[in-house]
């Protein structure tokens, strides 16, 4: 229950709003809209988990989204760059920004809180200078990144989109294969295993949830949103990085005990530098998605995005003290906030109430994390 507590809470929230809205929450088009509206949180939360696990924080990502998004709009509209080149340049700018902040934090030794707070002001100012007025982007290819769905190249199976069914089938197969492979590795090294019945039940539940989401998206007007493919690819990539690479293990080592990590030979400065370079790249991707969905570069874009990403990480189980956190947990945290927003919007709740409820959920999530750790220590002792 501790491991899957937040997933249980997400399901409970969905069921509650499904009842309160008379079944409107899980309308196929609403599910697709949920993904499109919260793609930026999902992308930023991936990087924020890595930052927080390493005992840092990044307050600048919202301003970076506005700055890079504004210049991306200028590249396409006023500089007449092809949109793929503009997207590549946006990611390149994200790398440069990440290097800038990572240098001050890793090699000069300025706390991340101060550097990224300065970055929040700096890049918001640059965003205002770049797009003091809204810069519309009318390029259809660029707009399709966040506003369109995968083409229905396979036709329909009854009333369901064939391409979406294929994507869902691949996702389920990948989930099953990865979990079976992980279990075999645990058996190979004689490590602790969960009971077979629990393993099969857990895998069955996750497969059923994936199949149900696939069914809903396949019944929507346009099928699978492009941003879902982007977010899915990032989640798979970074889950692998954090769990199966030296870089990922070094991040956990730094967060668990920085002094011990240094004594063990971890190049902590280099790892910290790369963490913020990576955060810059993900902020650039979020900027592209945000600008594409809005259809314009706006200086006010990205407001409070850093708070949403931090909240998603904490709600998803990332420890405030660092060293503990999963990419999948942050995804669940982002979905909890997204479902709350959509459910309250359908019910006609005021935006102020939405903010207040999200704040209460954040406090409750962190309290849940702290109480769970205390109980675990009590049981151990």
Backbone torsions as a table, in degrees:
resi	resn	phi	psi	omega
1	UNK	NA	-33.6	178.1
2	UNK	-67.2	-39.7	-176.6
3	UNK	-69.9	-37.9	-175.5
4	UNK	-113.6	21.8	-177.7
5	UNK	-61.1	-44.8	-177.8
6	UNK	-68.4	-34.1	176.1
7	UNK	-65.0	-39.5	177.0
8	UNK	-63.0	-41.1	178.3
9	UNK	-64.3	-40.7	178.0
10	UNK	-59.2	-46.9	179.5
11	UNK	-61.8	-40.8	179.8
12	UNK	-64.3	-40.3	178.2
13	UNK	-64.7	-42.7	179.2
14	UNK	-61.8	-46.5	-179.6
15	UNK	-62.2	-41.6	-179.5
16	UNK	-60.9	-49.5	-179.2
17	UNK	-71.1	-28.9	175.9
18	UNK	-62.4	-38.3	177.9
19	UNK	-72.6	-47.0	-176.1
20	UNK	-65.3	-31.8	-178.3
21	UNK	-93.3	6.3	179.7
22	UNK	67.6	32.2	178.5
23	UNK	87.1	1.1	-176.3
24	UNK	-76.0	-24.2	-177.2
25	UNK	-57.7	-43.0	-175.6
26	UNK	-98.3	25.6	166.9
27	UNK	-59.0	138.3	-177.8
28	UNK	-50.6	-43.5	-179.6
29	UNK	-67.4	-31.5	177.1
30	UNK	-69.0	-36.5	177.5
31	UNK	-64.7	-43.6	177.3
32	UNK	-63.0	-40.8	178.9
33	UNK	-65.3	-34.7	178.5
34	UNK	-59.6	-42.8	178.8
35	UNK	-66.0	-46.3	-177.8
36	UNK	-65.1	-39.0	-177.2
37	UNK	-72.7	-27.7	-175.1
38	UNK	-110.3	13.0	-179.3
39	UNK	-60.3	-39.5	-177.9
40	UNK	-63.6	-38.3	179.1
41	UNK	-66.1	-43.5	-179.6
42	UNK	-60.5	-43.2	-178.7
43	UNK	-67.9	-47.5	-178.8
44	UNK	-68.0	-34.9	-179.0
45	UNK	-64.5	-31.5	177.6
46	UNK	-58.8	-49.4	179.2
47	UNK	-70.2	-35.0	-177.3
48	UNK	-66.7	-34.2	175.9
49	UNK	-58.5	-45.6	-179.0
50	UNK	-63.7	-39.9	179.3
51	UNK	-64.7	-46.9	-176.0
52	UNK	-71.3	-38.9	177.6
53	UNK	-57.0	-36.4	179.4
54	UNK	-82.7	11.0	177.2
55	UNK	69.6	35.0	174.9
56	UNK	-121.5	-174.6	176.0
57	UNK	-151.2	153.7	177.9
58	UNK	-133.4	110.1	-179.4
59	UNK	-96.3	2.0	-170.1
60	UNK	-101.3	-6.2	-168.7
61	UNK	-63.5	-34.5	178.2
62	UNK	-63.7	-42.4	178.6
63	UNK	-68.9	-35.7	177.0
64	UNK	-63.8	-40.9	177.3
65	UNK	-58.8	-45.0	180.0
66	UNK	-65.0	-43.7	-177.4
67	UNK	-64.9	-52.9	-178.5
68	UNK	-67.1	-38.8	177.8
69	UNK	-61.7	-40.5	178.6
70	UNK	-63.5	-45.1	-179.9
71	UNK	-70.4	-30.9	175.3
72	UNK	-63.6	-42.1	176.9
73	UNK	-62.0	-40.6	178.1
74	UNK	-65.1	-41.5	179.8
75	UNK	-56.9	-43.1	-175.1
76	UNK	-80.3	-43.7	-171.9
77	UNK	-84.1	-46.9	-173.3
78	UNK	-100.7	-31.6	179.9
79	UNK	-93.2	-9.8	174.6
80	UNK	60.8	38.8	174.5
81	UNK	-80.9	146.6	171.6
82	UNK	-61.8	143.8	-173.3
83	UNK	-61.3	-35.2	177.2
84	UNK	-62.9	-36.7	177.9
85	UNK	-67.3	-39.4	178.8
86	UNK	-64.3	-40.0	178.4
87	UNK	-64.9	-43.6	178.2
88	UNK	-61.7	-41.2	179.0
89	UNK	-65.2	-38.1	178.6
90	UNK	-61.4	-42.9	177.6
91	UNK	-65.0	-38.8	176.8
92	UNK	-61.3	-40.6	176.6
93	UNK	-63.8	-37.9	177.0
94	UNK	-61.0	-39.2	177.1
95	UNK	-62.4	-44.9	-179.3
96	UNK	-62.2	-44.6	179.4
97	UNK	-63.4	-41.5	177.3
98	UNK	-62.3	-39.6	177.5
99	UNK	-64.3	-41.2	179.8
100	UNK	-59.4	-51.4	-177.9
101	UNK	-72.1	-39.4	179.2
102	UNK	-62.5	-34.8	178.9
103	UNK	-62.0	-49.4	-177.5
104	UNK	-64.9	-36.5	-177.1
105	UNK	-77.8	-48.3	-172.3
106	UNK	-80.6	-41.6	-169.9
107	UNK	-105.1	-24.3	176.0
108	UNK	-94.3	-29.0	175.5
109	UNK	92.7	15.5	176.8
110	UNK	-77.2	133.9	-179.7
111	UNK	-55.7	143.5	-178.0
112	UNK	-60.0	-34.6	179.2
113	UNK	-57.3	-44.8	-177.5
114	UNK	-71.4	-45.8	-177.7
115	UNK	-61.9	-46.6	-176.5
116	UNK	-76.3	-26.0	172.4
117	UNK	-65.2	-43.0	174.4
118	UNK	-63.0	-38.9	177.5
119	UNK	-64.1	-35.5	177.5
120	UNK	-59.5	-42.5	179.4
121	UNK	-74.0	-43.0	-177.6
122	UNK	-61.0	-52.6	-173.7
123	UNK	-75.9	-25.2	172.8
124	UNK	-68.2	-40.0	176.8
125	UNK	-63.4	-42.3	178.3
126	UNK	-64.9	-34.1	177.9
127	UNK	-64.8	-42.4	178.7
128	UNK	-65.0	-39.7	178.3
129	UNK	-66.0	-36.2	-177.5
130	UNK	-73.9	-45.4	-175.5
131	UNK	-129.9	69.6	177.1
132	UNK	-63.3	-25.4	172.2
133	UNK	-123.3	152.7	-178.5
134	UNK	-58.2	132.9	178.8
135	UNK	-109.6	101.2	-178.9
136	UNK	-69.6	144.7	177.6
137	UNK	-118.1	115.2	-174.9
138	UNK	-104.9	7.1	179.0
139	UNK	-69.7	120.6	-176.1
140	UNK	-67.4	-36.5	179.5
141	UNK	-63.4	-43.1	178.8
142	UNK	-68.0	-40.4	179.6
143	UNK	-64.3	-27.3	-178.1
144	UNK	-70.6	-18.0	-177.9
145	UNK	-56.7	-46.9	-175.3
146	UNK	-112.6	-19.1	-173.3
147	UNK	-100.8	-11.2	-176.6
148	UNK	-114.7	176.9	-178.4
149	UNK	-123.1	170.8	177.5
150	UNK	-60.9	138.8	179.5
151	UNK	-64.0	142.6	-178.8
152	UNK	-83.3	73.2	-176.4
153	UNK	-78.9	-13.7	-176.4
154	UNK	-105.5	4.3	179.6
155	UNK	75.5	-156.8	-175.8
156	UNK	-118.5	147.9	170.5
157	UNK	-111.0	95.9	-169.0
158	UNK	70.0	-119.0	176.5
159	UNK	-102.8	8.6	-174.2
160	UNK	-102.8	142.0	-179.5
161	UNK	-69.2	123.6	-176.3
162	UNK	-65.4	-40.0	-179.6
163	UNK	-63.7	-39.9	178.6
164	UNK	-64.9	-41.0	177.6
165	UNK	-62.2	-38.6	177.9
166	UNK	-64.8	-46.2	179.5
167	UNK	-60.7	-42.8	178.7
168	UNK	-64.4	-40.4	177.9
169	UNK	-62.5	-42.3	177.6
170	UNK	-63.7	-40.1	179.5
171	UNK	-63.0	-43.7	179.9
172	UNK	-65.1	-43.8	179.2
173	UNK	-62.0	-42.2	178.1
174	UNK	-63.3	-39.9	178.7
175	UNK	-61.8	-48.0	-178.2
176	UNK	-63.7	-46.6	-178.3
177	UNK	-63.1	-42.0	-178.9
178	UNK	-65.5	-40.6	-179.2
179	UNK	-69.4	-39.1	177.4
180	UNK	-65.4	-40.7	178.8
181	UNK	-63.9	-43.0	178.6
182	UNK	-61.6	-42.2	179.6
183	UNK	-64.5	-38.8	178.0
184	UNK	-63.9	-37.6	177.8
185	UNK	-64.3	-40.7	178.3
186	UNK	-63.5	-41.3	177.9
187	UNK	-64.7	-41.3	-177.7
188	UNK	-60.1	-40.1	-177.8
189	UNK	-98.2	13.0	175.5
190	UNK	55.4	45.4	178.9
191	UNK	-98.4	169.3	-175.3
192	UNK	-65.5	133.8	-179.7
193	UNK	-117.8	148.7	169.1
194	UNK	-77.9	155.2	179.4
195	UNK	-56.0	147.8	-177.6
196	UNK	-57.8	-41.0	-180.0
197	UNK	-61.9	-41.1	178.8
198	UNK	-66.4	-40.0	179.1
199	UNK	-62.2	-48.9	-179.2
200	UNK	-64.3	-41.7	179.4
201	UNK	-63.8	-43.9	179.3
202	UNK	-62.7	-44.9	-179.6
203	UNK	-63.7	-37.7	178.5
204	UNK	-65.8	-40.8	179.4
205	UNK	-64.2	-47.4	-179.6
206	UNK	-64.2	-38.5	178.3
207	UNK	-65.8	-40.0	179.1
208	UNK	-66.0	-41.5	177.5
209	UNK	-62.5	-43.1	177.9
210	UNK	-62.8	-41.6	179.3
211	UNK	-64.2	-39.0	-179.3
212	UNK	-67.9	-42.3	176.9
213	UNK	-62.9	-39.6	177.0
214	UNK	-60.7	-43.2	179.1
215	UNK	-60.7	-44.3	-179.8
216	UNK	-63.7	-46.9	-179.3
217	UNK	-65.4	-36.7	179.5
218	UNK	-65.5	-23.7	178.5
219	UNK	-93.1	-0.3	179.6
220	UNK	-76.7	171.5	-175.6
221	UNK	-61.9	-42.6	-173.3
222	UNK	-114.0	-4.5	179.6
223	UNK	87.4	-145.8	-174.8
224	UNK	-76.1	119.4	176.8
225	UNK	-63.3	143.7	178.3
226	UNK	-58.1	-37.2	-177.2
227	UNK	-66.3	-25.6	177.5
228	UNK	-65.2	-38.1	177.3
229	UNK	-65.9	-41.7	178.9
230	UNK	-62.8	-49.4	-179.1
231	UNK	-64.5	-42.5	179.4
232	UNK	-59.9	-43.3	179.1
233	UNK	-63.7	-40.3	179.2
234	UNK	-66.6	-40.6	179.9
235	UNK	-63.1	-45.1	179.3
236	UNK	-63.3	-45.5	-178.4
237	UNK	-61.3	-49.8	-174.5
238	UNK	-77.2	-26.2	172.2
239	UNK	-63.5	-40.9	177.0
240	UNK	-66.1	-44.4	-179.0
241	UNK	-59.7	-46.2	-176.6
242	UNK	-72.1	-28.0	-175.5
243	UNK	-101.7	-18.8	-170.4
244	UNK	-132.2	9.2	-179.9
245	UNK	-122.9	159.4	177.8
246	UNK	-61.6	-40.9	-180.0
247	UNK	-58.7	-46.4	179.9
248	UNK	-63.6	-42.5	-179.9
249	UNK	-66.9	-33.4	177.0
250	UNK	-66.6	-35.6	177.2
251	UNK	-62.4	-46.2	178.1
252	UNK	-63.9	-38.2	-180.0
253	UNK	-63.7	-42.8	178.4
254	UNK	-63.1	-42.1	-179.1
255	UNK	-70.1	-33.3	-179.6
256	UNK	-73.1	-44.4	-180.0
257	UNK	-162.0	99.8	-174.8
258	UNK	-62.3	-43.7	-178.4
259	UNK	-63.5	-43.3	178.9
260	UNK	-64.8	-37.2	178.6
261	UNK	-62.3	-42.2	178.1
262	UNK	-62.8	-44.7	-179.8
263	UNK	-66.3	-24.6	179.1
264	UNK	-83.7	-1.8	176.9
265	UNK	97.7	6.7	178.2
266	UNK	-71.3	128.6	177.7
267	UNK	-81.0	82.8	-170.2
268	UNK	-62.2	-36.8	179.5
269	UNK	-65.3	-43.7	179.7
270	UNK	-64.0	-42.7	179.7
271	UNK	-63.6	-44.0	178.1
272	UNK	-61.1	-43.8	178.4
273	UNK	-58.3	-46.9	-177.9
274	UNK	-68.1	-31.6	177.3
275	UNK	-59.9	-43.1	-177.7
276	UNK	-79.4	-28.6	171.1
277	UNK	-62.5	-44.6	177.9
278	UNK	-61.3	-40.2	178.5
279	UNK	-63.1	-37.3	176.8
280	UNK	-63.9	-39.7	178.6
281	UNK	-64.4	-46.5	-179.4
282	UNK	-66.6	-35.1	175.7
283	UNK	-64.1	-36.9	177.5
284	UNK	-65.4	-41.7	177.6
285	UNK	-63.5	-42.2	177.0
286	UNK	-62.9	-35.7	178.2
287	UNK	-64.9	-42.4	178.4
288	UNK	-62.1	-45.6	-179.9
289	UNK	-63.4	-44.5	-178.9
290	UNK	-64.2	-45.4	-179.5
291	UNK	-66.7	-38.5	178.5
292	UNK	-63.4	-44.4	-178.5
293	UNK	-68.1	-39.2	179.8
294	UNK	-75.1	-23.8	-178.2
295	UNK	73.4	19.2	-178.1
296	UNK	-167.2	156.6	171.2
297	UNK	-92.6	125.5	-175.6
298	UNK	-130.4	132.6	-178.5
299	UNK	-63.9	-28.2	-178.6
300	UNK	-86.9	3.0	179.7
301	UNK	-64.6	154.4	175.2
302	UNK	80.3	5.2	-179.7
303	UNK	-61.7	126.3	-179.9
304	UNK	68.7	10.0	178.6
305	UNK	-62.3	-36.8	-179.7
306	UNK	-63.9	-35.9	178.9
307	UNK	-69.6	-38.9	177.4
308	UNK	-62.8	-42.8	-179.0
309	UNK	-66.4	-43.5	178.5
310	UNK	-63.4	-43.9	179.3
311	UNK	-62.3	-42.3	179.3
312	UNK	-60.7	-40.8	179.3
313	UNK	-64.4	-45.9	-178.1
314	UNK	-69.5	-42.7	178.1
315	UNK	-61.4	-33.8	-179.8
316	UNK	-79.6	5.6	173.3
317	UNK	103.1	2.6	176.7
318	UNK	-67.9	130.6	-175.2
319	UNK	-73.7	139.0	178.7
320	UNK	-62.0	-32.3	-177.9
321	UNK	-86.3	0.2	179.2
322	UNK	86.1	172.2	176.1
323	UNK	86.7	-18.3	-177.4
324	UNK	-132.9	133.9	178.0
325	UNK	161.5	146.5	179.5
326	UNK	-129.2	148.6	177.0
327	UNK	-61.9	-44.5	-179.4
328	UNK	-62.5	-33.9	176.9
329	UNK	-63.7	-41.9	178.0
330	UNK	-63.9	-36.4	177.2
331	UNK	-62.2	-43.4	177.7
332	UNK	-63.0	-41.9	177.7
333	UNK	-60.4	-42.9	178.7
334	UNK	-64.5	-38.9	179.5
335	UNK	-68.2	-35.3	176.6
336	UNK	-60.1	-46.5	178.9
337	UNK	-66.0	-38.9	179.7
338	UNK	-64.7	-42.9	178.6
339	UNK	-65.3	-40.1	177.0
340	UNK	-60.0	-46.2	179.5
341	UNK	-60.3	-48.2	-176.3
342	UNK	-68.7	-43.7	-179.4
343	UNK	-62.1	-43.9	178.8
344	UNK	-67.7	-35.0	177.5
345	UNK	-64.9	-42.7	178.3
346	UNK	-62.0	-36.7	179.4
347	UNK	-77.9	-6.2	177.9
348	UNK	81.1	22.1	-179.7
349	UNK	-71.7	147.6	178.9
350	UNK	-65.9	148.6	-179.5
351	UNK	-60.1	-32.2	178.7
352	UNK	-64.0	-39.3	177.6
353	UNK	-66.3	-36.1	177.1
354	UNK	-60.1	-44.6	178.6
355	UNK	-63.6	-43.0	-178.4
356	UNK	-63.3	-42.7	-179.0
357	UNK	-67.1	-39.9	176.8
358	UNK	-61.2	-38.3	177.4
359	UNK	-63.8	-41.5	178.4
360	UNK	-65.2	-39.5	178.5
361	UNK	-63.1	-40.6	178.9
362	UNK	-61.1	-47.5	179.5
363	UNK	-61.5	-42.8	-179.5
364	UNK	-63.5	-39.0	-179.2
365	UNK	-65.5	-44.7	179.1
366	UNK	-66.2	-40.0	177.3
367	UNK	-61.5	-41.0	177.6
368	UNK	-59.8	-43.1	179.4
369	UNK	-62.4	-45.9	-177.3
370	UNK	-66.7	-45.1	-179.9
371	UNK	-63.7	-39.9	179.3
372	UNK	-61.5	-41.1	179.3
373	UNK	-66.5	-39.2	178.6
374	UNK	-63.9	-41.1	178.7
375	UNK	-64.6	-40.5	178.9
376	UNK	-62.8	-40.7	178.0
377	UNK	-66.1	-38.6	179.1
378	UNK	-63.9	-42.9	179.6
379	UNK	-65.9	-38.1	-179.8
380	UNK	-66.5	-43.2	-179.0
381	UNK	-74.6	NA	NA
